[in-house]
Amino acid sequence: SPLSQQTLDNDNLIKWAYNAALTRHQVVVAAQEKRITPLADMFNHGTYPNCEITYDPEGNCMVTTTTDVAAGSPLTVSLGDPSNPSPLFATYGFLDNDCPTVFCKALHLQEEMEELKFGFKDLLFATQTGDIGPQVWDLFLYKLLKDANDPNLPAFFEACTSGNEGAKQEFHGQYFPYTLNSLREHVDGIIQTVDNLSMKANSYDLSTHPRVPAIVAHNNLVKETFLRVKSQLDAMG
């Protein structure tokens, strides 16, 4: 039956229902079908999940372990890409402390990402070491060549899209100081942006913004990772 007007006028109830549906559903068919199943909606996320949720043709929900699970161990499923904790935090409101990597935050290069067919999960910084994924270097050099209308752009594009590592490394050797400087400027900018966002978050009253500590914790994870990346870059010249 239709919702009563009293329910529709209750903003807090509508927000609760929306967030419950957003954070408790399982995707059955991408962009087409989502379901909420009692008990199955209570599984927590794991970077290395040990269960998966499936549905049979009759719509029955089945939870199956994907590996041996010791007695007393938590059962977990994947709620999203573990290589990038930011979307998980934005959707579900928790910080995945076990994440091995974070996205390099090159959101200003989405056009170039599409041209190279790179996804967010390809462009990563390691949280513990600051190691830089090779495709991050590819993306930033590609952007430099594109902006400069460099005659080597088509050959570098071909090397990236065909997986010709030898040819790519020749280009990286030729342009390394410029790519290094561009990446360093990007990393420094993100660190400053994260500091500003944390400062703004810390100015809020916790009684009205109870998620501030989680937001700041997420920002700290990003900042600490980018500081490790900065250390790597500084050591390169």
C-alpha positions as CSV (number, residue, x, y, z in Angstrom):
1,S,0.0,0.0,0.0
2,P,1.1,3.6,-0.6
3,L,3.0,5.3,2.2
4,S,0.9,7.6,4.4
5,Q,1.5,11.3,4.2
6,Q,2.6,11.2,7.8
7,T,5.4,8.9,6.8
8,L,6.3,10.9,3.8
9,D,6.5,14.0,5.9
10,N,8.9,12.4,8.4
11,D,12.4,13.4,7.1
12,N,14.3,11.4,9.6
13,L,12.4,8.2,8.8
14,I,12.8,8.7,5.1
15,K,16.6,9.2,5.6
16,W,16.8,6.2,7.8
17,A,15.0,4.0,5.2
18,Y,17.1,5.3,2.4
19,N,20.4,4.6,4.2
20,A,19.1,1.2,5.3
21,A,18.4,0.3,1.7
22,L,21.7,1.8,0.5
23,T,23.9,0.0,2.9
24,R,22.1,-3.3,3.4
25,H,21.4,-4.5,-0.1
26,Q,23.2,-7.1,-2.2
27,V,23.6,-6.5,-5.9
28,V,22.1,-9.5,-7.8
29,V,22.4,-8.0,-11.4
30,A,24.6,-5.0,-11.8
31,A,22.5,-1.8,-12.4
32,Q,19.3,-3.9,-12.6
33,E,18.5,-5.8,-9.5
34,K,19.2,-5.4,-5.8
35,R,17.9,-7.3,-2.8
36,I,17.8,-7.0,1.0
37,T,17.7,-10.3,2.8
38,P,17.4,-10.6,6.6
39,L,20.5,-11.9,8.3
40,A,22.5,-11.8,5.0
41,D,22.4,-8.0,5.2
42,M,24.3,-8.2,8.5
43,F,27.6,-9.5,7.2
44,N,30.5,-7.2,7.6
45,H,33.0,-6.2,4.9
46,G,36.3,-8.0,4.7
47,T,39.4,-7.0,2.7
48,Y,39.9,-10.7,2.2
49,P,36.3,-12.0,2.5
50,N,35.6,-15.7,3.3
51,C,31.9,-15.8,2.2
52,E,29.9,-15.0,-0.9
53,I,26.1,-14.4,-1.2
54,T,24.2,-15.9,-4.1
55,Y,20.5,-16.4,-5.1
56,D,19.0,-19.4,-6.8
57,P,16.4,-19.1,-9.6
58,E,13.6,-19.2,-7.0
59,G,15.1,-16.2,-5.2
60,N,16.4,-18.2,-2.2
61,C,19.5,-16.6,-0.6
62,M,22.5,-18.8,0.0
63,V,25.7,-17.9,1.8
64,T,28.7,-20.0,1.0
65,T,32.2,-19.9,2.5
66,T,35.0,-19.6,-0.1
67,T,37.7,-20.9,2.2
68,D,38.2,-22.8,5.4
69,V,37.0,-20.7,8.4
70,A,38.2,-21.4,11.9
71,A,35.6,-21.8,14.6
72,G,34.9,-18.4,16.2
73,S,36.2,-16.4,13.2
74,P,34.0,-13.7,11.8
75,L,32.2,-14.3,8.5
76,T,32.8,-11.5,6.0
77,V,31.8,-10.6,2.5
78,S,33.0,-8.0,0.0
79,L,31.1,-4.8,-0.1
80,G,33.4,-3.2,-2.7
81,D,36.9,-2.8,-4.1
82,P,39.3,-3.3,-1.2
83,S,42.0,-1.5,-3.1
84,N,40.3,1.9,-2.6
85,P,38.7,2.6,0.8
86,S,37.2,6.0,0.0
87,P,34.0,4.7,-1.9
88,L,33.4,2.2,0.9
89,F,33.7,5.0,3.5
90,A,31.4,7.3,1.5
91,T,28.7,4.6,1.1
92,Y,28.9,2.6,4.3
93,G,30.5,5.0,6.7
94,F,33.3,2.8,7.9
95,L,37.1,2.9,7.4
96,D,38.7,-0.3,6.1
97,N,42.0,-0.3,8.1
98,D,43.3,-3.4,6.3
99,C,43.2,-1.8,2.8
100,P,46.6,-2.3,1.1
101,T,46.2,0.6,-1.3
102,V,44.4,3.8,-2.0
103,F,43.4,5.5,-5.3
104,C,46.0,8.1,-6.3
105,K,43.2,10.8,-6.3
106,A,43.9,11.8,-9.9
107,L,40.2,12.8,-10.4
108,H,41.3,15.7,-12.7
109,L,42.6,13.1,-15.2
110,Q,39.4,11.2,-15.7
111,E,39.3,12.0,-19.4
112,E,42.8,10.6,-19.8
113,M,41.9,7.6,-17.7
114,E,39.1,6.8,-20.1
115,E,41.3,7.2,-23.1
116,L,43.9,4.8,-21.7
117,K,41.1,2.5,-20.3
118,F,42.5,2.8,-16.8
119,G,40.1,2.2,-13.8
120,F,40.5,3.5,-10.3
121,K,41.8,0.1,-9.2
122,D,44.7,0.5,-11.7
123,L,46.0,3.8,-10.2
124,L,47.1,3.0,-6.7
125,F,49.5,4.0,-3.9
126,A,50.5,1.4,-1.3
127,T,49.3,2.4,2.1
128,Q,52.3,0.9,4.0
129,T,55.2,1.7,1.7
130,G,54.1,4.5,-0.5
131,D,54.9,2.5,-3.6
132,I,53.5,4.0,-6.8
133,G,51.6,1.8,-9.3
134,P,53.2,1.7,-12.7
135,Q,50.0,2.9,-14.4
136,V,50.1,6.1,-12.3
137,W,53.4,7.0,-14.0
138,D,51.8,6.1,-17.4
139,L,48.8,8.4,-16.7
140,F,50.8,11.4,-15.6
141,L,53.2,11.1,-18.5
142,Y,50.4,10.7,-21.0
143,K,48.8,13.9,-19.7
144,L,52.1,15.8,-20.0
145,L,52.6,14.6,-23.6
146,K,49.0,15.4,-24.5
147,D,49.1,18.9,-23.0
148,A,52.3,19.7,-24.9
149,N,51.0,18.2,-28.1
150,D,54.2,16.2,-28.1
151,P,54.9,14.2,-31.3
152,N,55.7,11.1,-29.2
153,L,52.1,11.0,-27.8
154,P,50.7,8.5,-30.4
155,A,53.6,6.1,-29.8
156,F,53.3,6.3,-26.1
157,F,49.6,5.8,-26.3
158,E,50.1,2.7,-28.4
159,A,52.7,1.4,-25.9
160,C,50.3,1.9,-23.0
161,T,47.3,0.3,-24.7
162,S,49.2,-2.6,-26.2
163,G,51.2,-3.4,-23.0
164,N,54.6,-2.8,-24.6
165,E,56.6,-2.4,-21.4
166,G,59.9,-1.9,-23.2
167,A,58.7,1.0,-25.2
168,K,57.0,2.6,-22.2
169,Q,60.1,2.5,-20.2
170,E,62.1,4.2,-22.9
171,F,59.6,7.1,-22.9
172,H,59.6,7.2,-19.1
173,G,63.4,7.4,-19.1
174,Q,63.3,10.3,-21.6
175,Y,60.7,12.3,-19.7
176,F,61.2,11.2,-16.1
177,P,62.1,14.6,-14.6
178,Y,58.9,16.1,-16.0
179,T,56.7,13.2,-14.9
180,L,58.3,13.2,-11.4
181,N,57.7,17.0,-11.0
182,S,54.1,16.6,-12.1
183,L,53.4,13.7,-9.8
184,R,55.1,15.5,-6.9
185,E,52.9,18.6,-7.4
186,H,49.8,16.4,-7.4
187,V,50.8,14.6,-4.2
188,D,51.7,17.9,-2.4
189,G,48.3,19.3,-3.5
190,I,46.3,16.4,-2.2
191,I,48.2,16.5,1.2
192,Q,47.3,20.2,1.5
193,T,43.6,19.5,0.5
194,V,43.3,16.7,3.0
195,D,44.7,19.0,5.8
196,N,42.2,21.7,4.9
197,L,39.3,19.1,4.9
198,S,40.4,17.8,8.3
199,M,40.6,21.2,9.7
200,K,37.1,22.0,8.6
201,A,35.8,18.7,9.9
202,N,37.4,19.3,13.3
203,S,35.6,22.7,13.5
204,Y,32.2,21.0,13.7
205,D,30.3,20.2,16.9
206,L,30.4,16.4,17.5
207,S,26.9,16.5,19.0
208,T,25.5,17.4,15.6
209,H,28.3,15.8,13.4
210,P,29.1,12.5,15.1
211,R,30.8,11.1,12.0
212,V,33.7,13.6,12.3
213,P,36.1,11.2,14.0
214,A,35.6,8.6,11.2
215,I,36.0,11.3,8.5
216,V,39.2,12.5,10.1
217,A,40.5,8.9,10.4
218,H,39.9,8.4,6.7
219,N,41.6,11.7,5.9
220,N,44.6,10.6,8.1
221,L,44.9,7.3,6.2
222,V,45.0,9.2,2.9
223,K,47.5,11.8,4.2
224,E,49.8,9.2,5.7
225,T,49.8,7.2,2.5
226,F,50.5,10.3,0.4
227,L,53.3,11.4,2.8
228,R,54.9,8.0,2.1
229,V,54.5,8.5,-1.6
230,K,56.1,12.0,-1.2
231,S,59.0,10.4,0.5
232,Q,59.4,8.0,-2.4
233,L,59.3,10.8,-4.9
234,D,61.8,13.0,-2.9
235,A,64.2,10.1,-3.0
236,M,64.1,9.9,-6.8
237,G,65.5,13.4,-7.3
